[in-house]
């Protein structure tokens, strides 16, 4: 595992420390790695939605605009607790 040195703004450092103090996490590394995992998952979901939108637009199968399709996809993800 690689090691890196990073700096935090005071509000971010306070929030990270509060997560450790609440025993949600045991270290700053654990907090940061969890945030990165969540961001990567979110990016994967965004990429999936983007690909679906592009495929839908190219197919001409719907009369919805890409914005309407995106909103419907977001609603579905919210219902399933994934967004």
Buried (B, 14 or more C-beta within 10 A) or exposed (E): EEEEEEEEEEEEEEEBEEBBEEEEBEEBEBBBEEEEEEEEEEEEBEEEBEEBBEEBBEEEEEEBEBEEBBEEBBEEBEEEEEB
